[in-house]
Amino acid sequence: MRLFLRYVLPFLLALPIGFLLLYPHLLRCMRIGESPQFRQVSIIGKVYVNHTATRRQQQQLRTHIQTARQRIQQFWGGQQGQATIIYCPKQADYERYCMGGEGAGCSIGTPWGASYLILGPDGNNADVIAHELCHDELFARLGWWRIKRQIPQWFNEGLALMLDYRFSNPAVWEHPDNLENNPSFSEEEHRQPFAEHPMVKLSDLESTRDFFGGDYGHVMLAYQTAADEVSRWLAVVGRAGVPALTNAVANGSDFDDAYLGLEREKRHPKTK
């Protein structure tokens, strides 16, 4: 007991404090309800809007969140994620809550289970919100530790892109009955194109650093590679494969074994 009080307890107390000191944007997210610059709006769940948002922007946000949540419920068969949504119409505010301030939106998940979805000036969009909510749904079902230790970043990002119709076709998971007739991720001309470079190996996109560590061309290529692979997999297993996979991992299965096993079962069903 003396050893615990002298060494272990101070370490356990210092760990979350040090974590918050290293990530001040997370501390701001945690204290969003106390910020005079934001107010909670009447949308299901915790949604905070900066006071600079116009009435039209707030109305659009309500509509876009509802659309995004419908996609999540249809894709996952329900919604377990409960991320706090923070909308910042101005870039300066967005950078205070999303480290780096890049992109239209970002997601933060904590080891203790809290999660935040921050939307920037270009984030008041159903595709952006659905993308980030998909990250949160995976986090809610598997937790911070499993996401960090078991889920490759290419799968996390590729899955989120399936609900981001700026870059993908919903037919991939809504009607995955015919592999030949389903448009691939990168074949449709009206979708926003990624960089045209040779594809990279999935094994080179396992970690967050691997995925986002290069220049803009590398990141866009990483997105394309991830989306092509996940769309290919979904065309085989169907959207029921997504909760089946997360349930398997949550129950102790290895990600690779579950991911490949579901595809194998679909391609070679056992006959009774």
C-alpha positions as CSV (number, residue, x, y, z in Angstrom):
1,M,0.0,0.0,0.0
2,R,2.9,2.4,0.9
3,L,4.5,1.7,-2.5
4,F,1.1,2.4,-4.3
5,L,0.6,5.7,-2.5
6,R,4.2,6.8,-3.1
7,Y,4.7,5.9,-6.7
8,V,1.6,4.5,-8.5
9,L,-1.0,7.0,-7.3
10,P,1.0,10.1,-8.2
11,F,1.6,8.7,-11.6
12,L,-2.1,8.0,-12.2
13,L,-2.9,11.5,-11.1
14,A,-0.2,13.1,-13.2
15,L,-1.1,11.1,-16.4
16,P,-4.4,12.9,-17.3
17,I,-3.0,16.3,-16.2
18,G,0.1,15.8,-18.4
19,F,-2.2,14.6,-21.3
20,L,-4.3,17.8,-21.1
21,L,-1.2,20.0,-20.9
22,L,0.1,18.5,-24.1
23,Y,-3.2,18.9,-25.8
24,P,-4.7,22.3,-24.8
25,H,-7.3,22.1,-27.6
26,L,-8.7,19.0,-25.9
27,L,-9.0,20.9,-22.6
28,R,-11.0,23.6,-24.5
29,C,-13.3,21.0,-25.9
30,M,-13.9,19.5,-22.5
31,R,-14.8,23.0,-21.1
32,I,-16.9,24.0,-24.1
33,G,-20.0,24.3,-22.0
34,E,-18.4,27.0,-19.9
35,S,-17.2,29.1,-22.9
36,P,-19.0,32.4,-23.3
37,Q,-18.2,32.2,-27.1
38,F,-20.4,29.2,-27.6
39,R,-24.0,28.2,-26.8
40,Q,-25.7,24.9,-26.9
41,V,-28.4,24.6,-29.5
42,S,-31.6,22.6,-29.5
43,I,-30.5,19.6,-31.6
44,I,-30.5,16.0,-30.3
45,G,-27.2,15.4,-28.5
46,K,-24.7,18.0,-27.4
47,V,-24.1,20.6,-30.1
48,Y,-22.3,23.8,-29.4
49,V,-22.3,26.7,-31.9
50,N,-20.0,29.7,-31.9
51,H,-21.8,33.0,-31.4
52,T,-20.6,34.2,-34.8
53,A,-22.8,31.7,-36.6
54,T,-25.6,33.3,-38.5
55,R,-29.2,32.1,-38.2
56,R,-29.0,30.6,-41.7
57,Q,-25.8,28.7,-40.7
58,Q,-27.5,27.3,-37.6
59,Q,-30.5,26.1,-39.7
60,Q,-28.1,24.5,-42.2
61,L,-26.2,22.8,-39.3
62,R,-29.4,21.3,-38.0
63,T,-30.3,19.9,-41.4
64,H,-26.9,18.6,-42.1
65,I,-26.5,16.9,-38.7
66,Q,-29.9,15.1,-39.2
67,T,-28.8,13.9,-42.6
68,A,-25.5,12.7,-41.4
69,R,-27.0,10.8,-38.4
70,Q,-29.5,9.1,-40.8
71,R,-26.5,7.8,-42.8
72,I,-24.8,6.6,-39.7
73,Q,-27.9,4.7,-38.6
74,Q,-28.5,3.2,-42.0
75,F,-24.8,2.2,-42.5
76,W,-24.2,0.9,-39.0
77,G,-27.7,-0.4,-38.2
78,G,-27.9,2.1,-35.3
79,Q,-25.9,4.8,-33.6
80,Q,-23.9,4.4,-30.4
81,G,-21.6,7.4,-30.8
82,Q,-22.4,10.4,-28.6
83,A,-19.7,12.9,-29.6
84,T,-20.1,16.5,-28.6
85,I,-20.3,18.6,-31.8
86,I,-18.5,22.0,-31.8
87,Y,-19.1,24.3,-34.8
88,C,-16.7,27.1,-35.5
89,P,-17.6,29.3,-38.5
90,K,-14.3,31.2,-38.3
91,Q,-10.9,29.6,-38.9
92,A,-9.3,31.2,-35.9
93,D,-11.8,29.6,-33.5
94,Y,-11.5,26.2,-35.4
95,E,-7.8,26.2,-34.8
96,R,-8.3,26.6,-31.1
97,Y,-10.4,23.4,-30.9
98,C,-8.9,21.3,-33.7
99,M,-5.1,20.9,-33.4
100,G,-3.5,22.2,-36.6
101,G,-6.8,23.6,-37.9
102,E,-6.5,21.5,-41.1
103,G,-9.4,20.2,-43.1
104,A,-13.1,20.9,-42.8
105,G,-13.6,18.9,-39.6
106,C,-11.8,16.6,-37.1
107,S,-12.6,14.1,-34.4
108,I,-11.0,13.7,-31.0
109,G,-11.5,10.6,-28.9
110,T,-10.0,10.3,-25.4
111,P,-8.8,7.3,-23.4
112,W,-11.6,7.8,-20.9
113,G,-14.3,7.6,-23.5
114,A,-15.2,11.2,-24.2
115,S,-15.3,12.3,-27.9
116,Y,-15.6,15.6,-29.8
117,L,-16.4,16.5,-33.4
118,I,-15.1,19.9,-34.4
119,L,-16.4,21.6,-37.5
120,G,-14.6,24.4,-39.2
121,P,-15.7,27.0,-41.7
122,D,-16.2,24.4,-44.4
123,G,-17.5,21.8,-42.0
124,N,-21.2,22.8,-42.1
125,N,-21.8,20.0,-44.6
126,A,-23.6,16.7,-44.4
127,D,-20.7,14.8,-46.0
128,V,-18.1,16.2,-43.6
129,I,-20.3,15.6,-40.6
130,A,-21.1,12.0,-41.7
131,H,-17.4,11.4,-42.2
132,E,-16.5,12.5,-38.7
133,L,-19.5,10.8,-37.1
134,C,-18.3,7.5,-38.7
135,H,-15.0,7.9,-36.9
136,D,-16.9,8.5,-33.7
137,E,-19.1,5.5,-34.2
138,L,-16.1,3.2,-34.6
139,F,-14.6,4.8,-31.5
140,A,-17.9,4.3,-29.5
141,R,-18.0,0.6,-30.5
142,L,-14.4,-0.3,-29.9
143,G,-12.9,2.3,-27.6
144,W,-9.7,4.3,-27.6
145,W,-7.3,1.5,-26.8
146,R,-8.6,-1.0,-29.5
147,I,-8.7,1.8,-32.1
148,K,-5.1,2.7,-31.4
149,R,-3.8,-0.9,-31.0
150,Q,-5.8,-2.9,-33.5
151,I,-7.5,-0.9,-36.1
152,P,-5.3,0.2,-39.1
153,Q,-5.7,3.8,-40.1
154,W,-6.5,2.9,-43.7
155,F,-9.7,1.1,-42.4
156,N,-10.7,3.9,-40.1
157,E,-10.4,6.5,-42.9
158,G,-11.7,4.3,-45.7
159,L,-14.8,3.5,-43.7
160,A,-15.5,7.1,-43.0
161,L,-15.1,7.9,-46.7
162,M,-18.0,5.5,-47.5
163,L,-20.3,8.0,-45.9
164,D,-18.7,11.0,-47.5
165,Y,-20.5,11.4,-50.8
166,R,-18.1,14.0,-52.0
167,F,-15.8,11.2,-52.8
168,S,-17.8,7.9,-52.8
169,N,-20.9,6.4,-54.2
170,P,-23.5,5.2,-51.7
171,A,-24.4,2.3,-54.0
172,V,-21.2,0.6,-52.9
173,W,-22.8,-0.3,-49.5
174,E,-26.5,0.3,-50.2
175,H,-26.7,-2.2,-53.0
176,P,-23.7,-4.5,-52.8
177,D,-25.3,-7.3,-54.7
178,N,-23.2,-7.3,-57.9
179,L,-19.5,-6.6,-57.8
180,E,-19.3,-5.9,-61.6
181,N,-22.1,-3.4,-61.7
182,N,-21.0,-1.4,-58.6
183,P,-19.0,1.7,-59.5
184,S,-15.6,1.7,-57.9
185,F,-14.5,4.5,-55.6
186,S,-12.3,6.3,-58.2
187,E,-14.2,5.6,-61.5
188,E,-16.9,8.2,-61.3
189,E,-16.0,11.5,-63.0
190,H,-18.3,13.7,-61.0
191,R,-16.7,12.8,-57.7
192,Q,-13.8,14.9,-56.5
193,P,-10.6,13.3,-57.8
194,F,-7.6,12.4,-55.7
195,A,-4.0,12.7,-56.9
196,E,-3.2,10.4,-59.8
197,H,-0.2,8.4,-58.5
198,P,0.6,4.7,-58.2
199,M,-1.3,3.2,-55.3
200,V,0.5,2.5,-52.0
201,K,0.4,-0.7,-50.0
202,L,-2.1,-1.0,-47.2
203,S,0.8,-2.2,-45.0
204,D,2.3,1.3,-45.4
205,L,-0.9,3.0,-44.1
206,E,-1.3,1.2,-40.7
207,S,-0.6,4.1,-38.3
208,T,-1.8,7.7,-38.2
209,R,1.8,8.8,-38.8
210,D,2.0,6.5,-41.9
211,F,-1.3,7.8,-43.3
212,F,-0.9,11.6,-42.6
213,G,2.9,11.9,-42.4
214,G,3.7,12.8,-46.0
215,D,2.9,15.7,-48.2
216,Y,-0.5,16.6,-49.6
217,G,-0.1,14.2,-52.6
218,H,0.7,11.3,-50.2
219,V,-2.3,12.0,-48.0
220,M,-4.6,12.1,-51.0
221,L,-3.1,8.9,-52.3
222,A,-3.6,7.3,-48.9
223,Y,-7.3,8.3,-48.9
224,Q,-7.8,6.8,-52.3
225,T,-6.0,3.6,-51.4
226,A,-8.1,3.2,-48.2
227,A,-11.4,4.0,-49.9
228,D,-10.8,1.6,-52.8
229,E,-10.0,-1.2,-50.4
230,V,-12.9,-0.6,-48.1
231,S,-15.4,-0.2,-51.0
232,R,-14.1,-3.4,-52.5
233,W,-14.6,-5.2,-49.2
234,L,-18.0,-3.8,-48.6
235,A,-19.1,-4.8,-52.1
236,V,-18.4,-8.4,-50.9
237,V,-19.6,-8.5,-47.3
238,G,-22.4,-5.9,-47.5
239,R,-23.0,-3.3,-44.8
240,A,-23.9,-6.0,-42.3
241,G,-20.2,-6.8,-42.4
242,V,-19.3,-3.5,-40.7
243,P,-21.0,-4.2,-37.3
244,A,-20.1,-7.9,-37.6
245,L,-16.4,-6.9,-37.9
246,T,-16.5,-4.4,-34.9
247,N,-18.4,-7.0,-32.8
248,A,-15.8,-9.6,-33.6
249,V,-12.9,-7.2,-32.6
250,A,-14.7,-6.1,-29.5
251,N,-15.1,-9.8,-28.5
252,G,-11.3,-10.4,-28.8
253,S,-10.8,-11.3,-32.5
254,D,-7.8,-10.1,-34.4
255,F,-8.7,-7.4,-36.9
256,D,-7.0,-9.1,-39.9
257,D,-8.6,-12.4,-39.1
258,A,-12.1,-10.9,-38.8
259,Y,-11.7,-8.7,-41.8
260,L,-10.5,-11.5,-44.1
261,G,-12.8,-14.1,-42.5
262,L,-16.0,-12.2,-43.3
263,E,-14.9,-11.8,-46.9
264,R,-14.0,-15.5,-47.1
265,E,-17.4,-16.5,-45.7
266,K,-19.2,-14.4,-48.3
267,R,-17.2,-15.7,-51.2
268,H,-17.2,-19.3,-50.1
269,P,-20.3,-19.9,-47.9
270,K,-20.5,-23.2,-46.1
271,T,-23.1,-25.6,-47.4
272,K,-25.2,-27.5,-45.0
